[in-house]
Amino acid sequence: MLLDPDAESGVAYELCQVVGRAILPYRTSAGFGTAFFFRSGDDPVGEALVTAADLVGFPDGELGLRGSVTEPDGVAPDALSDVEIVPGWSRYPGDGVAVLPTAGLHRHAGDGGWRWRVQPVPAAIAAGPEAVARLGVDVSSAFVLAHGVREDGSRPLEVAIERVVRDGEDVRITDELPTGYVGAPVFVVQADAAGEVSLYCLGLVLPGVDGHPVATFDRIDAVLPATPGDA
């Protein structure tokens, strides 16, 4: 669904309110990216941090923290090194996805005297096969929540309003995104067969040239229950 500019601005604003605290900056020697919290149910056991597989697997991986995602104020560090978190990332290069179960993140926070205060993307809005199939060759509005990279090195939370299309069996964002956006969640608005309009998290941004493939949520769902380790 292609929205008018006013509607796009409204969706972008609402996304920041609803899932803004799901989004975290990530960096390694491979570059800058974004990761996000996803929860498959009400139980924190079903919670995971998700990003692009190409970003992880390097010894210097680091997850940035914002003051708004931890409490109490001033206790959590500015960043967490991957080596501090057990279990660590599981990479699924064939799907383009990396998954970090958050049990280690919560344990590390508790040991440090602080706790997470996040808004995971809920399973209720994860795009299923029907939502993905509704995408066509005509462009639809897409919204990417990410931590970009400013000239001074800061990593603010940003929303990019983009266009997404189906390209054969693949789903693609049509334009090249700024540095730091790989791994970020992509959202769309669609009307179902009954005409009811809903928001969906389509998937996450993968590296690309002249646009970006999207790892759709059917691929992400397939690896979420897996145990740690490359696959």
C-alpha positions as CSV (number, residue, x, y, z in Angstrom):
1,M,0.0,0.0,0.0
2,L,1.4,3.4,-1.1
3,L,0.4,6.0,1.5
4,D,0.2,9.8,1.0
5,P,2.9,11.9,2.7
6,D,0.7,12.9,5.7
7,A,-0.2,9.3,6.4
8,E,3.4,8.2,6.1
9,S,4.5,10.8,8.6
10,G,1.8,9.7,11.0
11,V,2.8,6.0,10.7
12,A,6.5,7.0,11.3
13,Y,5.6,8.9,14.4
14,E,3.5,6.1,15.8
15,L,6.2,3.5,15.2
16,C,8.7,5.5,17.2
17,Q,6.2,5.6,20.1
18,V,5.3,1.9,20.0
19,V,8.6,0.1,19.2
20,G,11.2,2.9,19.4
21,R,12.8,1.2,22.4
22,A,13.1,-2.1,20.5
23,I,15.9,-0.6,18.4
24,L,19.6,-0.6,19.3
25,P,22.8,0.4,17.5
26,Y,25.3,-2.3,16.7
27,R,28.8,-2.2,15.3
28,T,31.8,-4.4,14.5
29,S,34.9,-4.2,12.4
30,A,32.6,-5.1,9.5
31,G,30.7,-1.9,9.9
32,F,27.7,-0.2,11.6
33,G,24.3,-1.7,11.8
34,T,21.1,-2.0,13.8
35,A,19.6,-4.8,15.9
36,F,16.1,-5.0,17.4
37,F,14.2,-6.9,20.1
38,F,11.5,-9.3,19.0
39,R,9.2,-11.2,21.3
40,S,7.2,-14.3,20.1
41,G,4.9,-14.3,23.2
42,D,4.2,-12.8,26.6
43,D,7.0,-14.8,28.2
44,P,10.5,-13.3,28.0
45,V,11.8,-16.8,27.1
46,G,10.4,-16.0,23.7
47,E,12.4,-12.8,23.3
48,A,15.4,-12.4,21.0
49,L,17.6,-9.8,19.5
50,V,17.7,-9.9,15.7
51,T,20.0,-8.4,13.1
52,A,21.6,-9.3,9.8
53,A,24.0,-12.2,9.7
54,D,26.7,-10.3,7.8
55,L,27.2,-8.0,10.9
56,V,28.0,-10.6,13.5
57,G,30.7,-13.2,14.1
58,F,33.5,-10.7,14.7
59,P,35.4,-10.5,18.0
60,D,34.8,-6.8,18.4
61,G,31.0,-6.8,18.2
62,E,29.4,-4.2,20.4
63,L,25.8,-3.4,21.2
64,G,25.1,0.3,22.0
65,L,22.7,1.3,24.8
66,R,20.5,4.3,25.0
67,G,19.4,5.8,28.4
68,S,15.8,5.2,27.4
69,V,16.2,1.4,27.2
70,T,17.6,0.8,30.7
71,E,16.7,1.6,34.2
72,P,17.6,3.0,36.8
73,D,19.2,6.0,35.1
74,G,23.0,6.2,35.0
75,V,23.8,2.6,36.0
76,A,24.0,0.7,32.7
77,P,27.1,1.1,30.5
78,D,27.1,2.9,27.2
79,A,27.7,-0.4,25.3
80,L,27.9,-4.2,25.7
81,S,30.6,-6.3,24.1
82,D,29.5,-9.5,22.4
83,V,32.0,-11.4,24.5
84,E,30.1,-10.4,27.7
85,I,26.9,-12.1,26.6
86,V,26.3,-15.9,26.9
87,P,24.7,-17.5,24.9
88,G,25.9,-15.4,22.0
89,W,24.8,-14.8,18.5
90,S,23.6,-17.6,16.2
91,R,24.3,-16.9,12.5
92,Y,22.1,-18.2,9.7
93,P,23.8,-16.9,6.5
94,G,21.5,-18.7,4.2
95,D,18.6,-16.7,5.6
96,G,20.7,-13.5,6.2
97,V,19.7,-13.5,9.8
98,A,21.4,-13.6,13.2
99,V,19.6,-14.2,16.5
100,L,20.7,-13.6,20.1
101,P,18.5,-15.1,22.8
102,T,18.1,-12.3,25.4
103,A,18.5,-14.5,28.5
104,G,22.2,-13.6,28.6
105,L,21.3,-9.9,28.2
106,H,18.9,-9.9,31.1
107,R,21.3,-11.9,33.2
108,H,24.2,-9.5,32.5
109,A,22.0,-6.5,33.4
110,G,20.9,-8.1,36.7
111,D,24.5,-8.8,37.6
112,G,25.3,-5.1,36.9
113,G,22.4,-3.7,39.0
114,W,20.3,-2.5,36.1
115,R,17.5,-3.9,33.9
116,W,16.2,-3.6,30.4
117,R,13.3,-1.3,29.6
118,V,12.5,-2.2,26.0
119,Q,9.5,-2.4,23.7
120,P,10.1,-5.6,21.7
121,V,8.4,-5.9,18.3
122,P,5.5,-8.2,19.1
123,A,4.8,-11.4,17.1
124,A,1.3,-10.1,16.5
125,I,2.6,-7.7,13.9
126,A,5.2,-10.0,12.3
127,A,4.3,-10.4,8.6
128,G,3.1,-13.9,7.8
129,P,3.2,-15.5,4.3
130,E,-0.1,-13.9,3.4
131,A,1.1,-10.4,4.1
132,V,4.3,-11.0,2.2
133,A,2.4,-12.4,-0.7
134,R,0.3,-9.2,-0.9
135,L,3.4,-7.3,-2.0
136,G,3.6,-6.8,-5.7
137,V,5.7,-5.1,-8.4
138,D,4.0,-1.8,-7.6
139,V,5.8,0.1,-4.8
140,S,4.5,0.2,-1.3
141,S,5.4,2.6,1.6
142,A,8.0,1.1,3.9
143,F,9.3,2.4,7.2
144,V,12.8,1.5,8.5
145,L,13.6,2.2,12.2
146,A,17.4,2.3,12.5
147,H,20.4,4.0,14.2
148,G,22.2,5.9,11.5
149,V,25.7,7.3,11.8
150,R,26.3,11.0,12.1
151,E,29.5,12.8,11.1
152,D,30.4,13.2,14.8
153,G,30.0,9.4,15.3
154,S,26.7,9.6,17.2
155,R,24.0,7.0,16.5
156,P,20.5,8.6,16.8
157,L,17.3,6.7,16.3
158,E,15.9,7.6,12.8
159,V,13.0,6.6,10.6
160,A,13.5,6.3,6.9
161,I,10.3,6.4,4.7
162,E,11.2,4.2,1.8
163,R,9.6,2.1,-1.0
164,V,9.4,-1.7,-1.1
165,V,8.5,-4.0,-4.0
166,R,8.5,-7.7,-4.8
167,D,11.3,-8.7,-7.2
168,G,10.6,-12.2,-8.3
169,E,10.7,-14.3,-5.1
170,D,12.5,-11.6,-3.2
171,V,11.4,-8.5,-1.4
172,R,13.5,-5.3,-1.9
173,I,13.8,-1.8,-0.7
174,T,14.3,0.2,-3.9
175,D,16.8,2.8,-2.7
176,E,20.2,2.5,-0.9
177,L,19.9,3.2,2.8
178,P,22.4,5.2,4.9
179,T,25.2,3.7,6.9
180,G,23.9,1.9,10.0
181,Y,20.6,0.7,8.6
182,V,21.6,-2.9,7.8
183,G,19.8,-5.2,10.3
184,A,17.0,-2.7,11.0
185,P,13.3,-3.7,11.0
186,V,11.1,-2.8,8.1
187,F,7.4,-2.0,8.5
188,V,4.6,-1.8,6.0
189,V,0.9,-1.0,6.2
190,Q,-1.5,-3.2,4.3
191,A,-5.2,-3.8,3.8
192,D,-6.4,-7.5,4.0
193,A,-9.1,-9.1,1.9
194,A,-11.8,-7.6,4.1
195,G,-10.3,-4.1,3.7
196,E,-9.0,-3.9,7.2
197,V,-5.8,-1.9,7.4
198,S,-3.0,-3.2,9.6
199,L,0.7,-2.6,10.4
200,Y,3.2,-5.3,9.8
201,C,6.9,-5.8,10.5
202,L,7.9,-7.2,7.2
203,G,11.4,-8.3,8.2
204,L,14.9,-6.8,8.4
205,V,17.3,-4.9,6.0
206,L,20.1,-6.9,4.4
207,P,23.2,-5.5,2.7
208,G,22.7,-4.5,-0.9
209,V,23.7,-2.3,-3.8
210,D,21.2,0.1,-5.4
211,G,18.6,-1.1,-2.9
212,H,18.4,-3.7,-0.2
213,P,16.9,-7.2,0.0
214,V,14.6,-7.7,3.0
215,A,14.8,-10.9,5.1
216,T,11.1,-11.4,5.6
217,F,9.7,-12.7,8.8
218,D,9.0,-16.2,7.4
219,R,12.8,-16.6,7.2
220,I,13.3,-15.1,10.7
221,D,10.6,-17.3,12.3
222,A,12.3,-20.3,10.9
223,V,15.4,-19.8,12.9
224,L,14.1,-18.2,16.1
225,P,13.6,-21.5,18.0
226,A,17.1,-22.7,17.1
227,T,19.8,-23.3,19.7
228,P,23.1,-21.2,19.5
229,G,25.6,-22.0,16.9
230,D,26.2,-21.4,13.2
231,A,23.8,-23.1,10.9
